Amino acid sequence: MAAQALASSAHSEGGYATAFPFFGAERRGAPVLAFTRIDEKRVYRKTQVYEPDYVVVLDESLLDTVNVVEGLKEGGMVLVNSSKQPAEVDVGIDVKMATVDATSVALEVLKQPATNSSILGALSKATGLVSIESIEKGILQVFGDRLGPKIGEKNAKAARVAYDRTLVGESHGKRELKSAEKWLPDVKELPIGVAGVPMSTSAGAVGPGSFVENKTGTWKVFRPEYDTEKCTMCNFCWFYCPEGCIYRKEDHMDFDMDYCKGCGICANECPADAIRMVR
């Protein structure tokens, strides 16, 4: 929706634009790509953007697993959803960098960690590609049409707040750049189903039990904070945890933050209020 709203914003200023998403695994929290092309003349190319002018990262934890600057043009810019200063964000190369704490803006204005409208306001501030007024118009059109006028207005406000809080500077890369390995199996390597045993490839485990290789805890915005004084050891949190990352010990419960996705079900089900969700 952010990519589409950006395209709509550019169109409102008299330009041409196309936008489309690219989905990987169909699960909440999986890395998703979206592309927007903007030009002064009609856009005919429909492929993915392999040499972007701007890279926008909505989840800072992706910097540890994805080479976000792969293909970035010389002189391009990276915008990251982060509470850090631009110089403190390392993407592996020297680059123009902009940062905004889009998650905090979203929680403040929208009351949920949906950062796509906030990041559009930051993109306007950092690049000048389209004006903030056009961004607001694009958000009202795309978000408003799908989610209703009131939701559209809230998202437009989030974009404006993020615009005012965006920091622009430079970053000097030190981290080693690594492209994720891709598993391209032949028929002999395909998982044999849930009755089989976990398999392992050069890209890690696949098939049953492969979640062990994927530390899904990086997806969460909120984490459970556990109070042992209040806990009655009723085990409701253990029973209801959809990820199975709560363990029963002799006198307390243990939470595996490597896999906790921060869904908040444990806190919701705890009858003793021994668990609360914190940022």
Backbone as CSV, one residue per row, in Angstrom:
resi,resn,N_x,N_y,N_z,CA_x,CA_y,CA_z,C_x,C_y,C_z
1,MET,0.819,-1.203,0.000,0.000,0.000,0.000,0.854,1.256,0.000
2,ALA,2.008,1.198,0.667,2.914,2.349,0.665,3.427,2.617,-0.744
3,ALA,3.808,1.556,-1.454,4.304,1.712,-2.824,3.228,2.287,-3.723
4,GLN,2.001,1.840,-3.555,0.896,2.341,-4.366,0.579,3.794,-4.037
5,ALA,0.625,4.146,-2.752,0.357,5.529,-2.352,1.430,6.463,-2.893
6,LEU,2.690,5.992,-2.920,3.775,6.787,-3.490,3.540,7.017,-4.979
7,ALA,3.126,5.964,-5.685,2.825,6.096,-7.113,1.683,7.070,-7.336
8,SER,0.664,6.994,-6.504,-0.469,7.909,-6.610,-0.042,9.347,-6.348
9,SER,0.880,9.527,-5.388,1.385,10.866,-5.072,2.122,11.463,-6.257
10,ALA,2.954,10.653,-6.909,3.697,11.133,-8.078,2.752,11.463,-9.226
11,HIS,1.721,10.649,-9.393,0.755,10.891,-10.465,0.005,12.193,-10.245
12,SER,-0.268,12.525,-8.981,-0.993,13.763,-8.682,-0.167,15.003,-9.012
13,GLU,1.157,14.824,-9.137,2.027,15.937,-9.505,2.313,15.959,-11.002
14,GLY,1.578,15.137,-11.751,1.705,15.170,-13.207,2.670,14.155,-13.778
15,GLY,3.213,13.267,-12.937,4.144,12.264,-13.427,3.449,10.952,-13.745
16,TYR,4.246,9.996,-14.182,3.761,8.639,-14.430,4.407,7.721,-13.392
17,ALA,3.682,6.679,-13.019,4.223,5.780,-12.001,3.563,4.414,-12.070
18,THR,4.322,3.393,-11.679,3.799,2.040,-11.489,4.279,1.536,-10.139
19,ALA,3.513,0.642,-9.534,3.894,0.071,-8.241,3.330,-1.335,-8.127
20,PHE,4.108,-2.219,-7.524,3.629,-3.581,-7.297,4.460,-4.230,-6.200
21,PRO,3.876,-5.211,-5.491,4.605,-5.927,-4.436,5.183,-7.224,-4.950
22,PHE,6.098,-7.786,-4.158,6.635,-9.122,-4.418,6.650,-9.860,-3.095
23,PHE,5.897,-10.943,-3.007,5.749,-11.672,-1.748,6.618,-12.922,-1.730
24,GLY,7.167,-13.214,-0.561,7.904,-14.452,-0.360,7.003,-15.457,0.330
25,ALA,7.442,-15.946,1.490,6.636,-16.899,2.252,5.352,-16.227,2.733
26,GLU,4.245,-16.947,2.672,2.965,-16.391,3.096,2.795,-16.573,4.596
27,ARG,3.440,-15.713,5.337,3.306,-15.718,6.787,3.568,-14.316,7.291
28,ARG,2.900,-13.949,8.368,3.090,-12.620,8.936,4.524,-12.473,9.420
29,GLY,5.170,-11.380,9.051,6.541,-11.135,9.475,7.580,-11.516,8.446
30,ALA,7.163,-12.209,7.375,8.128,-12.583,6.337,8.566,-11.339,5.579
31,PRO,9.839,-11.258,5.179,10.293,-10.109,4.387,9.509,-9.994,3.083
32,VAL,9.026,-8.793,2.793,8.248,-8.518,1.585,8.886,-7.345,0.863
33,LEU,8.937,-7.419,-0.458,9.462,-6.328,-1.270,8.319,-5.609,-1.968
34,ALA,8.472,-4.314,-2.200,7.540,-3.562,-3.039,8.360,-2.584,-3.867
35,PHE,7.917,-2.330,-5.085,8.677,-1.500,-6.020,7.799,-0.374,-6.569
36,THR,8.387,0.807,-6.711,7.698,1.928,-7.354,8.630,2.547,-8.382
37,ARG,8.125,2.725,-9.592,8.855,3.442,-10.640,8.140,4.754,-10.921
38,ILE,8.895,5.835,-10.977,8.339,7.165,-11.243,9.113,7.793,-12.385
39,ASP,8.402,8.401,-13.338,9.067,9.026,-14.484,8.213,10.173,-14.998
40,GLU,8.831,11.014,-15.821,8.088,12.110,-16.448,7.359,11.636,-17.704
41,LYS,7.738,10.459,-18.171,7.054,9.877,-19.344,6.455,8.536,-18.958
42,ARG,5.625,7.990,-19.815,4.913,6.753,-19.514,5.901,5.619,-19.203
43,VAL,5.574,4.824,-18.190,6.430,3.733,-17.740,5.918,2.417,-18.329
44,TYR,6.768,1.758,-19.119,6.369,0.495,-19.730,7.021,-0.714,-19.057
45,ARG,8.131,-0.500,-18.382,8.853,-1.617,-17.783,8.094,-2.137,-16.570
46,LYS,7.903,-3.447,-16.516,7.107,-4.054,-15.449,7.918,-4.985,-14.552
47,THR,9.217,-5.062,-14.750,10.040,-5.972,-13.955,10.334,-5.382,-12.576
48,GLN,10.914,-6.198,-11.712,11.390,-5.696,-10.429,12.468,-4.637,-10.670
49,VAL,12.667,-3.790,-9.665,13.716,-2.770,-9.735,15.001,-3.375,-9.173
50,TYR,15.987,-3.557,-10.031,17.237,-4.185,-9.607,18.335,-3.159,-9.316
51,GLU,18.174,-1.934,-9.778,19.145,-0.865,-9.517,18.392,0.363,-9.023
52,PRO,17.969,0.363,-7.773,17.129,1.446,-7.248,17.912,2.737,-6.997
53,ASP,17.180,3.842,-7.063,17.727,5.136,-6.645,17.583,5.312,-5.136
54,TYR,16.520,4.736,-4.590,16.244,4.840,-3.158,15.847,3.468,-2.617
55,VAL,16.347,3.155,-1.435,15.946,1.934,-0.744,15.300,2.331,0.574
56,VAL,14.113,1.811,0.833,13.378,2.119,2.052,13.229,0.836,2.861
57,VAL,13.691,0.857,4.098,13.676,-0.327,4.960,12.726,-0.070,6.125
58,LEU,11.606,-0.797,6.152,10.601,-0.572,7.183,10.891,-1.306,8.484
59,ASP,11.812,-2.260,8.450,12.153,-3.041,9.644,13.673,-3.110,9.768
60,GLU,14.211,-2.442,10.772,15.665,-2.329,10.933,16.334,-3.689,11.101
61,SER,15.617,-4.682,11.644,16.229,-6.001,11.859,16.599,-6.679,10.539
62,LEU,16.026,-6.235,9.428,16.366,-6.806,8.125,17.814,-6.529,7.741
63,LEU,18.405,-5.494,8.322,19.792,-5.169,7.991,20.746,-6.282,8.378
64,ASP,20.319,-7.137,9.321,21.166,-8.249,9.759,21.040,-9.469,8.857
65,THR,20.005,-9.517,8.031,19.765,-10.715,7.227,19.698,-10.462,5.732
66,VAL,19.522,-9.207,5.331,19.351,-8.881,3.914,20.342,-7.796,3.509
67,ASN,20.993,-7.960,2.361,21.859,-6.917,1.810,20.967,-5.894,1.128
68,VAL,20.504,-4.907,1.887,19.495,-3.973,1.386,20.039,-3.028,0.325
69,VAL,21.358,-2.879,0.246,21.933,-1.934,-0.721,22.392,-2.615,-2.002
70,GLU,22.052,-3.887,-2.165,22.445,-4.606,-3.373,21.831,-3.927,-4.598
71,GLY,22.682,-3.485,-5.536,22.203,-2.838,-6.750,21.948,-1.348,-6.631
72,LEU,22.068,-0.778,-5.420,21.793,0.643,-5.234,22.711,1.494,-6.113
73,LYS,22.137,2.447,-6.839,22.914,3.290,-7.738,23.879,4.182,-6.957
74,GLU,24.964,4.532,-7.590,25.911,5.462,-6.979,25.206,6.787,-6.735
75,GLY,25.349,7.311,-5.538,24.657,8.547,-5.185,23.252,8.316,-4.669
76,GLY,22.843,7.041,-4.562,21.513,6.719,-4.058,21.411,6.931,-2.559
77,MET,20.205,6.746,-2.047,19.952,6.996,-0.623,19.218,5.823,0.003
78,VAL,19.492,5.593,1.302,18.794,4.569,2.072,18.021,5.259,3.189
79,LEU,16.756,4.876,3.351,15.909,5.370,4.437,15.541,4.186,5.317
80,VAL,15.827,4.294,6.614,15.605,3.175,7.534,14.690,3.605,8.672
81,ASN,13.735,2.751,9.006,12.911,2.936,10.187,13.764,2.601,11.400
82,SER,14.285,3.623,12.062,15.201,3.417,13.184,15.175,4.635,14.094
83,SER,15.394,4.405,15.372,15.497,5.503,16.333,16.916,6.066,16.388
84,LYS,17.835,5.486,15.609,19.231,5.914,15.618,19.452,7.145,14.738
85,GLN,20.601,7.791,14.943,21.044,8.850,14.046,21.501,8.216,12.727
86,PRO,21.425,8.946,11.611,21.852,8.377,10.324,23.262,7.794,10.353
87,ALA,24.196,8.464,11.018,25.582,7.989,11.053,25.733,6.692,11.843
88,GLU,24.739,6.356,12.670,24.824,5.158,13.509,24.285,3.906,12.818
89,VAL,23.667,4.071,11.652,23.095,2.935,10.930,24.099,2.461,9.880
90,ASP,24.498,1.218,9.975,25.518,0.654,9.088,24.869,-0.314,8.100
91,VAL,24.912,0.028,6.809,24.364,-0.863,5.776,25.469,-1.476,4.925
92,GLY,26.731,-1.270,5.318,27.843,-1.926,4.644,28.587,-1.093,3.643
93,ILE,28.042,0.069,3.260,28.726,0.955,2.314,28.563,2.395,2.781
94,ASP,29.392,3.290,2.242,29.219,4.711,2.492,28.050,5.191,1.641
95,VAL,27.077,5.806,2.280,25.851,6.134,1.555,25.118,7.284,2.229
96,LYS,24.335,8.015,1.455,23.420,8.991,2.036,22.370,8.228,2.833
97,MET,22.123,8.673,4.057,21.251,7.918,4.951,20.222,8.839,5.603
98,ALA,18.999,8.362,5.699,17.957,9.055,6.441,17.330,8.073,7.422
99,THR,16.959,8.557,8.596,16.313,7.706,9.593,15.086,8.408,10.166
100,VAL,14.138,7.612,10.578,12.965,8.113,11.294,12.441,6.965,12.149
101,ASP,12.011,7.272,13.357,11.430,6.245,14.222,9.963,6.086,13.835
102,ALA,9.741,5.449,12.689,8.396,5.316,12.133,7.501,4.461,13.018
103,THR,8.083,3.506,13.736,7.283,2.653,14.616,6.683,3.465,15.753
104,SER,7.490,4.343,16.347,6.971,5.197,17.432,5.893,6.144,16.914
105,VAL,6.095,6.694,15.720,5.086,7.579,15.122,3.785,6.812,14.902
106,ALA,3.887,5.594,14.376,2.698,4.792,14.108,1.955,4.455,15.403
107,LEU,2.694,4.086,16.446,2.059,3.773,17.721,1.390,5.007,18.324
108,GLU,2.006,6.139,18.137,1.488,7.386,18.683,0.223,7.839,17.954
109,VAL,0.246,7.777,16.628,-0.860,8.324,15.830,-1.909,7.266,15.500
110,LEU,-1.456,6.084,15.094,-2.378,5.039,14.642,-2.729,4.040,15.737
111,LYS,-1.948,4.043,16.829,-2.134,3.100,17.943,-1.825,1.655,17.541
112,GLN,-1.061,1.474,16.483,-0.593,0.149,16.077,0.693,0.320,15.271
113,PRO,1.571,-0.694,15.264,2.881,-0.555,14.614,2.848,-0.767,13.103
114,ALA,1.931,-0.082,12.416,1.864,-0.151,10.956,2.597,1.068,10.401
115,THR,3.792,0.847,9.854,4.707,1.962,9.574,4.691,2.452,8.130
116,ASN,3.852,1.866,7.261,3.973,2.208,5.841,3.592,3.653,5.522
117,SER,2.635,4.240,6.241,2.296,5.632,5.963,3.338,6.575,6.563
118,SER,3.837,6.256,7.747,4.867,7.093,8.378,6.112,7.171,7.499
119,ILE,6.515,6.034,6.937,7.745,5.995,6.157,7.613,6.822,4.885
120,LEU,6.384,6.987,4.365,6.184,7.810,3.171,6.444,9.282,3.465
121,GLY,6.037,9.739,4.641,6.339,11.116,5.024,7.832,11.337,5.134
122,ALA,8.529,10.342,5.692,9.989,10.427,5.807,10.646,10.435,4.432
123,LEU,10.112,9.644,3.500,10.668,9.592,2.152,10.552,10.946,1.459
124,SER,9.432,11.613,1.666,9.257,12.945,1.091,10.285,13.925,1.636
125,LYS,10.502,13.880,2.950,11.462,14.791,3.588,12.888,14.494,3.130
126,ALA,13.239,13.216,3.059,14.618,12.828,2.780,15.013,13.029,1.325
127,THR,14.085,12.837,0.407,14.427,12.827,-1.015,13.892,14.015,-1.811
128,GLY,12.793,14.599,-1.366,12.148,15.642,-2.156,11.540,15.106,-3.441
129,LEU,11.410,13.799,-3.524,10.893,13.154,-4.729,9.472,13.613,-5.023
130,VAL,8.657,13.666,-3.994,7.305,14.222,-4.078,7.065,15.045,-2.816
131,SER,6.171,15.998,-2.881,5.912,16.868,-1.735,5.105,16.138,-0.673
132,ILE,5.169,16.613,0.553,4.411,16.000,1.631,2.919,16.164,1.385
133,GLU,2.529,17.262,0.736,1.111,17.450,0.417,0.621,16.379,-0.560
134,SER,1.462,16.043,-1.533,1.097,14.991,-2.483,1.079,13.623,-1.805
135,ILE,2.010,13.403,-0.865,2.018,12.156,-0.100,0.713,12.013,0.671
136,GLU,0.295,13.080,1.320,-0.968,13.039,2.071,-2.142,12.729,1.144
137,LYS,-2.131,13.343,-0.037,-3.195,13.100,-1.007,-3.188,11.642,-1.468
138,GLY,-1.992,11.099,-1.720,-1.886,9.713,-2.144,-2.356,8.745,-1.068
139,ILE,-2.010,9.042,0.183,-2.440,8.199,1.294,-3.955,8.241,1.446
140,LEU,-4.538,9.432,1.349,-5.991,9.559,1.455,-6.692,8.770,0.356
141,GLN,-6.087,8.754,-0.824,-6.691,8.023,-1.932,-6.579,6.509,-1.733
142,VAL,-5.350,6.016,-1.505,-5.126,4.573,-1.437,-5.617,3.987,-0.108
143,PHE,-5.166,4.553,1.017,-5.561,4.035,2.318,-7.041,4.313,2.573
144,GLY,-7.487,5.528,2.204,-8.883,5.905,2.424,-9.846,5.041,1.648
145,ASP,-9.508,4.738,0.378,-10.392,3.900,-0.434,-10.525,2.499,0.142
146,ARG,-9.431,1.968,0.694,-9.446,0.586,1.194,-9.947,0.479,2.627
147,LEU,-9.570,1.447,3.460,-9.818,1.323,4.893,-10.811,2.341,5.435
148,GLY,-11.252,3.262,4.585,-12.206,4.271,5.021,-11.546,5.627,5.226
149,PRO,-12.331,6.717,5.058,-11.785,8.082,5.151,-11.104,8.394,6.478
150,LYS,-11.679,7.938,7.597,-11.088,8.254,8.903,-9.709,7.619,9.057
151,ILE,-9.580,6.375,8.622,-8.284,5.702,8.682,-7.302,6.391,7.742
152,GLY,-7.794,6.814,6.582,-6.935,7.529,5.642,-6.398,8.818,6.239
153,GLU,-7.250,9.543,6.941,-6.828,10.810,7.557,-5.793,10.572,8.655
154,LYS,-5.973,9.511,9.437,-4.995,9.185,10.485,-3.640,8.839,9.875
155,ASN,-3.660,8.082,8.790,-2.406,7.712,8.140,-1.733,8.919,7.501
156,ALA,-2.520,9.848,6.966,-1.951,11.077,6.420,-1.291,11.897,7.530
157,LYS,-1.910,11.913,8.706,-1.322,12.618,9.845,-0.008,11.963,10.266
158,ALA,0.032,10.618,10.259,1.261,9.904,10.614,2.389,10.268,9.657
159,ALA,2.063,10.412,8.370,3.073,10.798,7.381,3.623,12.188,7.686
160,ARG,2.745,13.110,8.054,3.172,14.478,8.359,4.050,14.515,9.602
161,VAL,3.692,13.765,10.637,4.495,13.736,11.864,5.878,13.154,11.568
162,ALA,5.926,12.065,10.791,7.206,11.448,10.443,8.048,12.392,9.586
163,TYR,7.403,13.141,8.716,8.106,14.127,7.880,8.879,15.104,8.771
164,ASP,8.236,15.581,9.815,8.863,16.564,10.707,9.988,15.958,11.549
165,ARG,9.970,14.632,11.754,10.955,14.001,12.633,12.092,13.303,11.886
166,THR,12.093,13.359,10.587,13.101,12.641,9.796,14.460,13.323,9.876
167,LEU,15.496,12.514,10.038,16.873,13.009,10.087,17.605,12.568,8.824
168,VAL,18.379,13.460,8.236,19.101,13.169,7.002,20.585,13.401,7.222
169,GLY,21.400,12.468,6.772,22.845,12.588,6.928,23.575,11.594,6.057
170,GLU,24.684,11.081,6.583,25.478,10.088,5.854,25.862,8.945,6.783
171,SER,26.095,7.795,6.189,26.507,6.616,6.942,27.760,6.028,6.301
172,HIS,28.701,5.606,7.137,29.927,4.988,6.640,29.910,3.514,7.011
173,GLY,29.827,2.659,5.989,29.631,1.243,6.205,30.869,0.504,6.657
174,LYS,30.686,-0.382,7.619,31.767,-1.232,8.110,31.392,-2.713,8.104
175,ARG,30.093,-2.999,8.165,29.681,-4.396,8.246,29.940,-5.111,6.924
176,GLU,30.159,-6.419,7.022,30.389,-7.224,5.831,29.066,-7.461,5.115
177,LEU,29.065,-7.221,3.818,27.853,-7.415,3.034,27.713,-8.880,2.639
178,LYS,26.556,-9.441,2.912,26.300,-10.830,2.550,24.938,-10.934,1.892
179,SER,24.887,-11.590,0.752,23.610,-11.858,0.103,23.081,-13.189,0.631
180,ALA,21.778,-13.234,0.904,21.182,-14.453,1.430,21.298,-15.588,0.418
181,GLU,21.628,-16.778,0.945,21.691,-17.944,0.063,20.289,-18.363,-0.343
182,LYS,20.140,-18.749,-1.577,18.838,-19.197,-2.060,18.892,-20.701,-2.286
183,TRP,17.841,-21.372,-1.883,17.760,-22.814,-2.064,16.955,-23.094,-3.322
184,LEU,17.598,-23.630,-4.332,16.937,-23.968,-5.590,17.006,-25.477,-5.761
185,PRO,16.017,-26.195,-5.227,16.113,-27.655,-5.155,15.732,-28.353,-6.460
186,ASP,16.289,-29.538,-6.633,15.718,-30.406,-7.662,14.728,-31.329,-6.953
187,VAL,14.084,-32.216,-7.689,13.021,-33.023,-7.116,13.516,-33.919,-5.979
188,LYS,14.786,-34.311,-5.999,15.311,-35.196,-4.963,15.511,-34.476,-3.632
189,GLU,15.597,-33.148,-3.674,15.869,-32.390,-2.455,14.612,-31.833,-1.801
190,LEU,13.460,-31.961,-2.436,12.240,-31.406,-1.874,11.880,-32.092,-0.560
191,PRO,11.338,-31.339,0.419,10.911,-31.964,1.674,9.881,-33.056,1.412
192,ILE,9.940,-34.120,2.192,9.070,-35.265,1.940,7.796,-35.226,2.765
193,GLY,7.506,-34.103,3.420,6.253,-33.978,4.152,6.431,-34.058,5.650
194,VAL,5.342,-33.826,6.372,5.423,-33.713,7.826,5.780,-35.029,8.501
195,ALA,5.644,-36.128,7.787,5.998,-37.413,8.392,7.500,-37.665,8.360
196,GLY,8.207,-36.838,7.604,9.636,-37.049,7.456,10.450,-36.361,8.529
197,VAL,11.737,-36.338,8.348,12.650,-35.719,9.308,13.138,-34.395,8.735
198,PRO,13.580,-33.453,9.583,14.105,-32.182,9.068,15.267,-32.412,8.107
199,MET,15.284,-31.629,7.030,16.363,-31.730,6.063,17.283,-30.525,6.219
200,SER,18.470,-30.611,5.671,19.414,-29.506,5.745,20.037,-29.293,4.382
201,THR,20.140,-28.000,3.993,20.746,-27.637,2.724,21.803,-26.578,2.986
202,SER,22.448,-26.109,1.941,23.455,-25.060,2.102,22.851,-23.770,2.630
203,ALA,21.547,-23.597,2.445,20.869,-22.393,2.916,20.205,-22.607,4.273
204,GLY,20.477,-23.723,4.932,19.893,-23.990,6.234,18.873,-25.104,6.159
205,ALA,18.117,-25.254,7.235,17.125,-26.328,7.296,15.882,-25.953,6.516
206,VAL,15.217,-26.943,5.975,13.944,-26.753,5.286,13.011,-27.877,5.710
207,GLY,11.716,-27.676,5.482,10.767,-28.724,5.820,10.462,-28.747,7.301
208,PRO,9.979,-29.868,7.824,9.585,-29.973,9.222,10.717,-29.579,10.165
209,GLY,10.392,-28.731,11.141,11.387,-28.323,12.126,12.309,-27.214,11.669
210,SER,12.066,-26.659,10.475,12.998,-25.663,9.947,12.920,-24.341,10.697
211,PHE,11.833,-24.134,11.487,11.731,-22.877,12.217,12.880,-22.702,13.193
212,VAL,13.550,-23.782,13.590,14.678,-23.703,14.505,15.789,-22.849,13.892
213,GLU,15.915,-22.893,12.564,16.959,-22.143,11.876,16.596,-20.671,11.709
214,ASN,15.294,-20.346,11.823,14.825,-18.987,11.572,14.394,-18.340,12.882
215,LYS,15.236,-17.512,13.453,14.937,-16.907,14.749,13.910,-15.795,14.571
216,THR,12.651,-16.182,14.683,11.537,-15.297,14.372,11.314,-14.211,15.424
217,GLY,12.098,-14.226,16.491,11.960,-13.204,17.526,12.247,-11.797,17.031
218,THR,12.956,-11.670,15.905,13.257,-10.329,15.377,12.014,-9.654,14.806
219,TRP,10.929,-10.405,14.640,9.720,-9.813,14.058,8.970,-8.922,15.041
220,LYS,9.151,-9.132,16.343,8.251,-8.500,17.308,8.527,-7.018,17.505
221,VAL,7.443,-6.284,17.783,7.524,-4.881,18.183,7.399,-4.777,19.700
222,PHE,6.588,-5.675,20.295,6.432,-5.726,21.744,6.932,-7.069,22.260
223,ARG,7.428,-7.092,23.489,7.895,-8.336,24.106,7.200,-8.504,25.453
224,PRO,7.040,-9.749,25.902,6.420,-9.975,27.217,7.403,-9.684,28.351
225,GLU,6.934,-8.990,29.353,7.716,-8.754,30.574,7.047,-9.546,31.692
226,TYR,7.797,-10.417,32.318,7.246,-11.424,33.239,7.568,-11.073,34.696
227,ASP,6.542,-11.098,35.555,6.688,-10.793,36.978,6.547,-12.091,37.776
228,THR,7.671,-12.597,38.278,7.648,-13.868,39.017,6.864,-13.747,40.327
229,GLU,6.789,-12.552,40.903,6.070,-12.362,42.170,4.574,-12.600,41.998
230,LYS,4.036,-12.214,40.843,2.598,-12.354,40.592,2.231,-13.733,40.054
231,CYS,3.193,-14.406,39.449,2.912,-15.669,38.761,2.422,-16.745,39.736
232,THR,1.334,-17.413,39.367,0.772,-18.497,40.182,1.092,-19.874,39.601
233,MET,1.884,-19.899,38.505,2.247,-21.144,37.822,1.017,-21.909,37.327
234,CYS,0.021,-21.166,36.845,-1.178,-21.811,36.306,-0.910,-22.433,34.933
235,ASN,0.160,-21.976,34.283,0.588,-22.511,32.980,-0.314,-22.118,31.809
236,PHE,-1.200,-21.143,32.007,-2.042,-20.697,30.897,-1.181,-20.156,29.756
237,CYS,-0.138,-19.397,30.092,0.718,-18.812,29.045,1.377,-19.922,28.226
238,TRP,1.860,-20.948,28.917,2.477,-22.101,28.246,1.484,-22.788,27.318
239,PHE,0.250,-22.934,27.793,-0.760,-23.652,27.029,-1.170,-22.880,25.771
240,TYR,-1.301,-21.564,25.888,-1.846,-20.771,24.789,-0.795,-20.237,23.819
241,CYS,0.482,-20.264,24.176,1.518,-19.700,23.286,1.495,-20.420,21.934
242,PRO,1.197,-19.700,20.838,1.088,-20.367,19.529,2.439,-20.798,18.959
243,GLU,3.535,-20.273,19.496,4.861,-20.600,18.980,5.585,-21.643,19.829
244,GLY,5.006,-21.991,20.975,5.657,-22.977,21.836,6.982,-22.497,22.389
245,CYS,7.098,-21.195,22.657,8.382,-20.668,23.139,8.328,-20.262,24.616
246,ILE,7.349,-20.782,25.350,7.295,-20.596,26.801,7.507,-21.963,27.441
247,TYR,8.406,-22.025,28.423,8.766,-23.302,29.038,8.484,-23.270,30.540
248,ARG,8.027,-24.374,31.085,7.728,-24.488,32.506,8.964,-24.937,33.272
249,LYS,9.360,-24.144,34.233,10.442,-24.520,35.143,9.822,-24.868,36.506
250,GLU,10.643,-25.190,37.479,10.114,-25.606,38.777,9.318,-24.499,39.460
251,ASP,9.859,-23.274,39.449,9.190,-22.199,40.173,8.944,-20.955,39.335
252,HIS,9.090,-21.055,38.005,8.843,-19.895,37.144,8.651,-20.355,35.701
253,MET,8.221,-19.430,34.874,8.079,-19.685,33.441,9.264,-19.047,32.718
254,ASP,9.721,-19.674,31.653,10.877,-19.189,30.899,10.443,-18.861,29.471
255,PHE,10.828,-17.682,28.981,10.416,-17.208,27.657,11.614,-17.200,26.715
256,ASP,11.491,-17.854,25.574,12.565,-17.896,24.583,12.373,-16.749,23.600
257,MET,13.112,-15.647,23.815,12.941,-14.447,23.012,13.490,-14.595,21.591
258,ASP,14.245,-15.652,21.326,14.718,-15.884,19.962,13.572,-16.207,19.015
259,TYR,12.458,-16.700,19.575,11.341,-17.128,18.733,10.024,-16.436,19.061
260,CYS,9.944,-15.761,20.217,8.718,-15.030,20.571,8.458,-13.930,19.553
261,LYS,7.266,-13.921,18.955,6.911,-12.922,17.941,6.161,-11.728,18.527
262,GLY,5.951,-11.741,19.850,5.315,-10.596,20.491,3.830,-10.475,20.220
263,CYS,3.140,-11.601,20.065,1.711,-11.550,19.737,0.860,-11.071,20.908
264,GLY,1.338,-11.260,22.146,0.618,-10.781,23.324,-0.447,-11.725,23.847
265,ILE,-0.570,-12.921,23.260,-1.590,-13.874,23.718,-1.327,-14.295,25.156
266,CYS,-0.063,-14.486,25.513,0.264,-14.905,26.885,-0.210,-13.869,27.899
267,ALA,0.025,-12.591,27.599,-0.396,-11.515,28.507,-1.909,-11.430,28.581
268,ASN,-2.562,-11.653,27.446,-4.017,-11.584,27.403,-4.665,-12.705,28.217
269,GLU,-4.045,-13.879,28.222,-4.635,-15.041,28.883,-4.233,-15.179,30.348
270,CYS,-3.192,-14.460,30.774,-2.695,-14.614,32.146,-3.719,-14.087,33.162
271,PRO,-4.302,-14.947,34.005,-5.316,-14.486,34.961,-4.736,-13.699,36.125
272,ALA,-3.440,-13.790,36.336,-2.803,-13.115,37.473,-2.139,-11.802,37.082
273,ASP,-2.257,-11.423,35.796,-1.604,-10.195,35.294,-0.091,-10.214,35.571
274,ALA,0.486,-11.396,35.451,1.940,-11.539,35.692,2.751,-11.238,34.433
275,ILE,2.073,-11.026,33.315,2.749,-10.728,32.053,2.161,-9.470,31.454
276,ARG,3.021,-8.554,31.064,2.566,-7.383,30.327,3.472,-7.171,29.121
277,MET,2.913,-6.606,28.064,3.672,-6.390,26.835,4.296,-4.999,26.873
278,VAL,5.602,-4.939,26.596,6.326,-3.668,26.606,7.062,-3.511,25.268
279,ARG,7.370,-2.294,24.890,8.027,-1.992,23.631,9.423,-2.598,23.626
